[in-house]
Amino acid sequence: MDPFTHALLGASAAQFAFGRRLPRRAWLIGAGAGLAPDLDFFIRSASDPLLNIELHRQFTHALAFIPIGGALTGLPWLLRRRTRADWRPVLGAATLAYATHGLLDACTNYGTQLLWPFADLRVAWHLVTTIGPPITLLLLVGLLGTLLGRRRWPAALGVIGCLAYLGIAVGQQARGLAAQTLIADARGHAITRA
């Protein structure tokens, strides 16, 4: 998924969940944490030109790495004296936002290694493209409504709208696969890949 959507989803989730305890900071923490897993894109090697391809969407996107990624992305906020007292909601906001990244990437065709280090499987649910304007727009409107109106519910509606969109995509995918099966059966074809 594109970086802007990752930042919006992380910001919206963090603002909704931790906006009361971190009134004007939760969305900033969430935006940074929502983007952070893609920093693996900058891992490169002059001697191994494929290293970037192997490591992008691998360990930084894995479910097992979420607590570490959340702590690392919350660290800059925790190093500031005035936010140390709020360490629990800061870590919570950063971890929640960090967790959204790999799951959203798994919804695309490229997928991500959610189960690393236990499996090298790229989880790809094939629900949305890597640039999804409807999801981005729902999250943007919700987050702006929250920030301008100083209420948490617009961000929640944006996240719920995003989840509803993905739910519709699941239904459409099932309908498409069912149609493919009917057509293949009618023609006597064996489906080897769907």
VEXVOBA-111164 format. One line per field, with one value per atom (N, C-alpha, C): atom name; x, y, z. Coordinates in steps of 0.001 Angstrom, whole numbers, always signed. Atoms other than C-alpha are relative to their C-alpha. Last residue first. Example, Ala and Ser with C-alpha at 12.3 -4.5 7.8 and 13.67 -1.06 7.14 Angstrom:
2
atome c(N, CA, C, N, CA, C) $
px c(-820, +13670, -770, +890, +12300, +900) $
py c(-1190, -1060, +1090, -1190, -4500, +1200) $
pz c(-60, +7140, +730, +0, +7800, +0) $
***
This chain:
194
atome c(N, CA, C, N, CA, C, N, CA, C, N, CA, C, N, CA, C, N, CA, C, N, CA, C, N, CA, C, N, CA, C, N, CA, C, N, CA, C, N, CA, C, N, CA, C, N, CA, C, N, CA, C, N, CA, C, N, CA, C, N, CA, C, N, CA, C, N, CA, C, N, CA, C, N, CA, C, N, CA, C, N, CA, C, N, CA, C, N, CA, C, N, CA, C, N, CA, C, N, CA, C, N, CA, C, N, CA, C, N, CA, C, N, CA, C, N, CA, C, N, CA, C, N, CA, C, N, CA, C, N, CA, C, N, CA, C, N, CA, C, N, CA, C, N, CA, C, N, CA, C, N, CA, C, N, CA, C, N, CA, C, N, CA, C, N, CA, C, N, CA, C, N, CA, C, N, CA, C, N, CA, C, N, CA, C, N, CA, C, N, CA, C, N, CA, C, N, CA, C, N, CA, C, N, CA, C, N, CA, C, N, CA, C, N, CA, C, N, CA, C, N, CA, C, N, CA, C, N, CA, C, N, CA, C, N, CA, C, N, CA, C, N, CA, C, N, CA, C, N, CA, C, N, CA, C, N, CA, C, N, CA, C, N, CA, C, N, CA, C, N, CA, C, N, CA, C, N, CA, C, N, CA, C, N, CA, C, N, CA, C, N, CA, C, N, CA, C, N, CA, C, N, CA, C, N, CA, C, N, CA, C, N, CA, C, N, CA, C, N, CA, C, N, CA, C, N, CA, C, N, CA, C, N, CA, C, N, CA, C, N, CA, C, N, CA, C, N, CA, C, N, CA, C, N, CA, C, N, CA, C, N, CA, C, N, CA, C, N, CA, C, N, CA, C, N, CA, C, N, CA, C, N, CA, C, N, CA, C, N, CA, C, N, CA, C, N, CA, C, N, CA, C, N, CA, C, N, CA, C, N, CA, C, N, CA, C, N, CA, C, N, CA, C, N, CA, C, N, CA, C, N, CA, C, N, CA, C, N, CA, C, N, CA, C, N, CA, C, N, CA, C, N, CA, C, N, CA, C, N, CA, C, N, CA, C, N, CA, C, N, CA, C, N, CA, C, N, CA, C, N, CA, C, N, CA, C, N, CA, C, N, CA, C, N, CA, C, N, CA, C, N, CA, C, N, CA, C, N, CA, C, N, CA, C, N, CA, C, N, CA, C, N, CA, C, N, CA, C, N, CA, C, N, CA, C, N, CA, C, N, CA, C, N, CA, C, N, CA, C, N, CA, C, N, CA, C, N, CA, C, N, CA, C, N, CA, C, N, CA, C, N, CA, C, N, CA, C, N, CA, C, N, CA, C, N, CA, C, N, CA, C, N, CA, C, N, CA, C, N, CA, C, N, CA, C, N, CA, C, N, CA, C, N, CA, C, N, CA, C, N, CA, C, N, CA, C, N, CA, C, N, CA, C, N, CA, C, N, CA, C, N, CA, C, N, CA, C, N, CA, C, N, CA, C, N, CA, C, N, CA, C, N, CA, C, N, CA, C, N, CA, C, N, CA, C, N, CA, C) $
px c(+1115, -7030, +481, -371, -4386, -1151, -1313, -4672, +463, -604, -8372, +1314, -480, -9275, +656, -1378, -11339, +334, -805, -14479, +1468, -883, -16080, +875, +818, -19046, +842, +758, -16773, -822, -954, -14348, -720, -410, -17201, +946, +1145, -18744, +398, +245, -15374, -1144, -1082, -14534, -208, +293, -17924, +1060, +1140, -17286, -368, -513, -13836, -1118, -822, -15321, +520, +901, -18079, +778, +711, -15533, -950, -974, -13348, -668, -163, -16349, +985, +1213, -17173, +104, +17, -13596, -1216, -980, -13510, +56, +668, -16723, +931, +1012, -14974, -759, -721, -11975, -958, -458, -14301, +733, +1183, -15964, +366, +278, -12558, -1214, -1097, -11670, -234, +239, -15061, +1050, +1119, -14508, -337, -549, -11103, -1095, -937, -12630, +580, +809, -15563, +890, +545, -13111, -840, -1112, -11254, -473, -245, -14585, +1158, +851, -15415, +213, -650, -12429, -832, +766, -13642, +647, -453, -11530, -888, +1143, -13512, +321, +656, -10533, -1145, -943, -8305, -656, -427, -11091, +886, +1158, -12705, +346, +195, -9282, -1190, -1052, -8662, -138, +187, -12005, +1029, +1174, -11707, -234, -334, -8181, -1156, -875, -9083, +328, +749, -12057, +836, +965, -10039, -811, -734, -7122, -961, -487, -9399, +695, +1141, -11273, +439, +597, -8005, -1211, +1448, -6390, -657, +508, -2812, -1518, -933, -1183, -337, -1243, -4244, +905, -96, -6868, +1320, +1258, -8112, +14, +469, -5405, -1329, +1432, -5009, -646, +599, -1241, -1472, +1453, +716, -537, +502, +4248, -1519, +1184, +5353, -346, -374, +8862, -1165, +280, +7654, +385, +508, +8488, -290, -1030, +10724, -457, -1446, +8517, +270, -338, +4757, +1508, +577, +3624, +492, -362, +5953, -458, -1083, +4171, +253, -61, +1760, +1204, -1402, +2357, +169, -451, -1299, +1436, -351, -2462, +405, +1227, -4336, +273, +458, -1117, -1280, -784, +200, -422, +482, -2652, +765, +1326, -1811, -576, -126, +1863, -1336, -756, +1183, +62, +883, -1606, +749, +681, +666, -878, -983, +2919, -672, -200, -103, +989, +1235, -1050, +185, +123, +2543, -1250, -1030, +3097, -157, +315, -200, +988, +1223, +403, -353, -346, +3996, -1222, -908, +2876, +374, +770, -109, +880, +909, +2205, -849, -678, +5032, -928, +1041, +2848, +552, +1044, +5194, -1128, -374, +8017, -1085, +889, +6271, +332, +1408, +7672, -954, +329, +11235, -1500, +355, +11549, -512, -1246, +13294, -238, -333, +9912, +1301, +928, +8759, +347, -271, +11841, -918, -1202, +11365, +292, +392, +7793, +1184, +628, +8970, -521, -986, +11447, -616, -914, +8918, +1010, +749, +6271, +878, +224, +8779, -762, -1305, +9871, -151, -380, +6288, +1334, +843, +5318, +390, -827, +8280, -805, -911, +6461, +821, +777, +3632, +902, +447, +6117, -766, +1442, +6328, -596, +634, +9813, -1523, +9, +11019, -695, -364, +9975, -76, +1216, +8191, +328, +1158, +11462, -1260, +316, +14204, -1198, +191, +14521, -500, +1222, +13968, -301, +1155, +16534, -1307, +253, +19062, -1232, +1337, +18744, -360, +1052, +21672, -1420, +1191, +24046, -1157, -408, +27613, -1192, -698, +26580, +373, -1347, +24063, +609, -593, +20826, +1396, -1059, +18450, +514, -1309, +16513, +1160, -256, +13254, +1405, -804, +13392, +332, -1406, +12179, +917, -560, +8810, +1415, -424, +8015, +617, -1305, +8142, +362, -956, +5195, +1253, +644, +2436, +887, -70, +4756, -645, -1395, +5272, +130, -432, +1568, +1429, +565, +616, +437, -684, +2952, -470, -1379, +1602, +819, +2, -2001, +1399, +244, -1475, +71, -1213, +132, -262, -487, -2654, +1257, +928, -4768, +529, -1029, -2454, -701, -1185, -4629, +1139, +352, -7931, +1225, +189, -6522, -361, -773, -5221, -153, -239, -7496, +643, +1240, -9002, +264, +786, -5825, -1306, -606, -3703, -830, +134, -6028, +552, +1412, -6352, -195, +414, -2622, -1437, -678, -1662, -440, +582, -4301, +644, +1365, -3288, -640, -75, +435, -1392, -548, -141, +47, +1080, -2391, +471, +984, +297, -1141, -382, +2983, -1041, -812, +1202, +279, +855, +0, +902) $
py c(-947, -18433, +1348, -1218, -20935, +983, +234, -24514, +1198, -1253, -24444, -342, +118, -27552, +1324, -403, -26862, -237, +1189, -28786, +324, +252, -25743, -1231, +57, -25577, -321, +1255, -26419, -170, +1097, -23617, -1340, -52, -21112, -1161, +364, -22127, -41, +1435, -22072, -465, +695, -18620, -1516, -115, -17320, -727, +880, -18640, +32, +1373, -17029, -1007, +207, -13693, -1424, +61, -13860, -276, +1281, -14698, -163, +1028, -11773, -1374, -51, -9468, -1064, +514, -10539, -33, +1446, -10047, -631, +619, -6637, -1512, +65, -5672, -666, +1054, -6540, -174, +1270, -4429, -1183, +86, -1471, -1325, +353, -2129, -151, +1416, -2150, -471, +749, +1200, -1504, -64, +2616, -777, +927, +1413, -25, +1355, +3143, -1043, +216, +6365, -1400, +244, +6099, -233, +1355, +5746, -347, +904, +8840, -1444, +1, +10705, -914, +846, +9413, +131, +1222, +10884, -783, +1166, +14455, -1238, +421, +17601, -1075, -24, +18860, -393, -1307, +19841, +111, -1059, +16905, +1378, +128, +14338, +1168, -274, +15476, -70, -1459, +15593, +396, -609, +11998, +1517, +317, +10771, +671, -751, +12578, -247, -1424, +11246, +833, -269, +7681, +1479, +261, +7485, +350, -1085, +9145, -185, -1208, +6740, +1144, +190, +3709, +1264, -9, +4937, -145, -1302, +5939, -39, +158, +2490, +1313, -1365, +2476, -106, -690, -899, +1477, -343, -2598, +758, -1365, -4163, +177, -721, -7587, +1383, -449, -9972, +756, +289, -11670, +511, -970, -11860, -365, -34, -13565, +1116, -1368, -14105, -50, -216, -17435, +1485, -976, -17454, +342, +446, -19162, +1117, +1366, -19012, -575, +907, -15938, -1454, +71, -14429, +85, +1106, -15097, -174, -188, -11765, -1048, +1181, -12074, +171, -264, -9549, -1257, +697, -9512, +380, +290, -8348, -769, +1149, -8625, -391, -258, -6305, -1294, -115, -7051, +221, +1360, -8284, +17, +516, -4718, -1418, -683, -3536, -468, +530, -6185, +657, +1319, -5297, -586, -38, -1612, -1359, -167, -1745, -180, +1253, -3226, +130, +859, -144, -1291, -530, +2026, -859, +189, -147, +460, +1436, -281, -293, +384, +3470, -1469, -636, +4312, -433, +595, +1797, +554, +1334, +2902, -683, -215, +6523, -1348, -298, +5500, +273, +1102, +3718, +344, +1064, +6287, -1124, +686, +9235, -1202, +377, +10460, -778, +1217, +10383, -464, +1116, +12877, -1291, -302, +16088, -1129, -57, +14767, +178, -1380, +13809, +16, -687, +10447, +1467, +300, +8738, +667, -740, +10417, -189, -1449, +9267, +856, -468, +5768, +1494, -838, +5208, +641, -1216, +4014, +911, -824, +1600, +1290, -607, +290, +915, -994, -281, +716, -1160, -1996, +1104, -657, -4305, +1266, -628, -5153, +750, -1137, -5612, +608, -1196, -7843, +1203, +178, -11151, +1245, -107, -10029, -94, +1239, -9524, +258, +124, -6289, -1199, -1202, -5259, -48, -21, -8847, +1224, +1228, -9189, +226, +684, -6576, -1338, -899, -5514, -824, -488, -7965, +940, +1078, -10137, +524, +722, -7307, -1104, -874, -5128, -715, -64, -7960, +848, +525, -8556, +73, -914, -6275, -488, +820, -8266, +894, +1331, -6862, -917, -127, -3205, -1373, +547, -3985, +138, +317, -2230, -566, +981, -1725, -466, -632, +1432, -939, -247, -412, +555, +1121, -1655, +145, -417, +1825, -1131, -133, +543, +564, +1292, -678, +90, +547, +2937, -1358, -30, +4444, -820, +642, +3531, -48, +1449, +4341, -760, +446, +7869, -1506, -192, +8440, -487, +1029, +6909, +126, +1244, +9110, -1110, -149, +12147, -1257, +155, +10982, +152, +1390, +10424, -192, +715, +13804, -1383, -510, +16359, -712, -774, +14751, +464, -749, +12030, +924, -76, +10427, +778, -608, +11131, +195, -1441, +10509, +697, -680, +7041, +1520, +818, +4612, +781, +516, +6997, -710, -1126, +8975, -479, -511, +5819, +1133, +1019, +4160, +510, +122, +7329, -1000, -1211, +8068, -111, -20, +4507, +1184, +1078, +4409, -37, -350, +7825, -1076, -1060, +7016, +365, +591, +3724, +1036, +779, +5492, -672, -948, +8092, -738, -553, +5412, +944, -1213, +3533, +599, -1169, +0, +1233) $
pz c(-11, -9376, +514, -728, -10427, -94, -616, -11635, +802, -486, -12400, +688, -1390, -14400, +386, -276, -17493, +1463, -238, -18479, +252, +1151, -20075, +182, +1205, -17681, -1229, -22, -14745, -1280, +231, -15649, -28, +1405, -15984, -318, +851, -12669, -1472, -161, -10887, -897, +694, -12255, +53, +1431, -11144, -821, +265, -7627, -1480, -7, -7612, -275, +1189, -8653, -98, +1157, -6038, -1278, -74, -3317, -1190, +352, -4398, -7, +1449, -4346, -482, +630, -798, -1514, -280, +384, -680, +903, -1345, +207, +1313, +479, -1009, -95, +3744, -1305, +119, +2713, +99, +1387, +2130, -239, +788, +5488, -1476, -239, +7191, -802, +622, +5606, +145, +1449, +6579, -781, +244, +10155, -1490, -131, +10149, -274, +1107, +8826, +22, +1201, +11238, -1219, -122, +14129, -1222, +301, +12938, +76, +1448, +12839, -406, +812, +16364, -1508, +463, +18184, -1011, -450, +18553, -612, -1333, +18336, +616, -904, +15350, +1425, +60, +13194, +1009, -363, +14153, +25, -1391, +14207, +412, -844, +10978, +1477, +4, +9334, +865, -823, +10454, +35, -1416, +9147, +888, -465, +5815, +1496, -15, +5300, +540, -1143, +6288, +118, -1239, +3930, +1233, -187, +1139, +1282, -367, +1481, +302, -1369, +1472, +486, -935, -1614, +1455, -310, -3361, +928, -137, -3070, +384, -168, -4343, -13, -892, -3784, +152, +678, -5226, +962, +511, -3008, -741, -166, -1906, -634, +1319, -3111, +75, +66, +310, -1287, +929, +38, -177, -161, +2824, -892, +183, +1563, +57, +819, +3056, -84, +1036, +4505, -919, +1369, +7691, -969, -56, +11418, -1384, +498, +11178, -59, -207, +9584, +1501, -891, +9710, +213, -1330, +8273, +999, -775, +5279, +1456, -932, +3092, +832, -1273, +204, +839, -274, -3331, +1300, +787, -4339, +310, +1392, -1559, -710, +791, +1688, -1486, +303, +3306, -836, +1129, +3035, -383, +1202, +5271, -1231, +315, +7865, -1251, +618, +7768, -403, +1248, +8399, -709, +1159, +10966, -1317, +336, +13642, -1238, +661, +13651, -478, +1350, +14433, -782, +766, +17403, -1441, +292, +18630, -820, +967, +18380, -404, +1287, +20076, -1076, +539, +22871, -1368, +509, +23408, -605, +1133, +23691, -616, +1214, +25837, -1218, +373, +28287, -1230, +742, +28269, -425, +781, +29189, -747, -957, +31944, -689, -735, +29422, +963, +350, +27130, +744, -294, +28675, -391, -1428, +28891, +248, -361, +25247, +1436, -339, +24867, +374, -1391, +25028, +444, -854, +21835, +1469, +119, +19918, +883, -692, +21421, -180, -1137, +20229, +701, +536, +16814, +1107, +715, +18392, -531, -985, +20924, -683, -766, +18257, +1002, +866, +15978, +717, +154, +18797, -841, -1279, +19767, -83, -376, +16073, +1354, -168, +15124, +507, -1138, +15666, +285, -1232, +13363, +1227, -635, +10560, +1293, +209, +8539, +737, -553, +9712, -116, -1467, +9222, +575, -687, +5566, +1505, -446, +3507, +648, -37, +1874, +251, -1341, +2897, +66, -972, -212, +1350, +372, -2696, +1015, -233, -951, -293, -1443, -823, +319, -300, -4573, +1480, +481, -5513, +294, +235, -3286, -439, +451, -3263, -305, +1286, -3145, -547, -24, -417, -1389, +1301, +409, +193, -239, +3318, -1358, +141, +2391, +331, +1418, +1750, -219, +496, +5333, -1484, -34, +6273, -451, +1341, +5100, -19, +546, +8610, -1398, -378, +9886, -602, +1123, +8006, +256, +1147, +10457, -1229, -213, +13353, -1158, +99, +12045, +132, +1396, +11409, -184, +868, +14754, -1448, -351, +16788, -944, +486, +14965, +266, +1450, +15452, -583, +387, +19166, -1514, +389, +19749, -548, +1290, +19998, -484, +828, +22723, -1370, +730, +24062, -996, -869, +26772, -642, -1291, +25044, +872, +114, +21565, +1302, -1046, +22455, -21, -1195, +20585, +1142, -560, +18021, +1328, -494, +17472, +622, -1233, +17220, +596, -1045, +14697, +1329, -376, +12621, +1136, -715, +12595, +494, -1304, +11666, +840, -805, +8917, +1387, -393, +7586, +879, -1015, +7593, +498, -1228, +5784, +1123, -606, +3274, +1282, -515, +2554, +714, -1312, +2241, +609, +99, -592, +1386, +0, +0, +0) $
***
